[in-house]
Amino acid sequence: MTISGRTIGVLAICVGLLLPVASCMATAGTYLPYQDPTPEMLKEQAETIARADLMNFRAMTAGALLTLTGVALLAYRAVRRRWGSTTNDTERS
């Protein structure tokens, strides 16, 4: 069974769109404040929030790149299909 360029393009778009959502859902509890926190707890929470922000930024970047790659692959496939293959299979030596 072979996987077509269309399937890979659609999968790349889906994963690219779900990656930032999953990352934000995984770090959602990090942003909830403590009730009556100590200074140590505030410092620890600030560090955790900074790590979560970095992880979310990386997930958004990777998701955007995957989504753009999927769109480019689908566009390439559509152009190839519309204009046909660049090789001429009828004139073989």
N, C-alpha and C positions, 0 to 999 in steps of 0.2 A: 504494500500500500504506500503510495507516495502522497506527500503533503504538498498541496498547490501553493503558489505564491499568494493567492487570495486568502487561503486559510491562515497562513503565517501573518499576513497583514492584519487580518481581523483579530487574531490572537494578540498581536503586538499592541493594537489599539486598546483592546479590553484590559490587558495587563497594565498598560500605561495609564489608563484611567482609574483602575482599582488600586494601584500601588499607593498613591497619596491618600486615598480614602482610608485604606487599611492602616497606614502609618498614623494618621490623625486619630483614628479610633483606638489604636493601641496606646497612644500617649494622652488620651483625653483626661484621665484621672489625675495626671500630673499637675494640671493647672488648677485643681480645686484647692482653695486655701485651708490651712489648718485653723481650728478654733483655739484661740489663746496660745499661739505658738511661742516657743522660746527662741532666743536669738540663734541658737544652734540649728533649730528646726528650720528657721527662715533661710539660713545660709545653705543648708542641705537642699531645701526646696528650690532655691534659686539655681543651684548647680544642676539639679535634675531638670528644671525647666530649660536651662541652656542646652543641655544634651538633647532633650526632646525637640527643641526648636531646630537644632542642627540635623537631627534625624528626619524631621518633617521636610526640611529644605532639601536634603539629599533625595528623599523619596519623590518630592515634586519635580526635581530636576531629572531624575531617572525616568519618571513617568512621562514627562514632556518629551524627552528624547525617544522613548519607546513609541509614544503616540505619533510623533512626527515620522519616525521610521516606518510605522505601519501605514500611515497615509501616503508616504512617498512610494512604498511598495505597491499599494493598491493603484496609485496613479500611474506608476511605471507599467503595471500589468495591463491597465486599461488602454494606455497608449500602444503597447505592444500588440494587444488584441485588435485594436482599431486599424492600425497600419500594417499588421501582419509581421511575420518574422523577417529579420534582416538577411537571412540566408536563403538561397535559392536551392531547394532540394531537387528540382527537376533537372538541373544541369550538373550531374556528377560525372567525373571522369572515370 
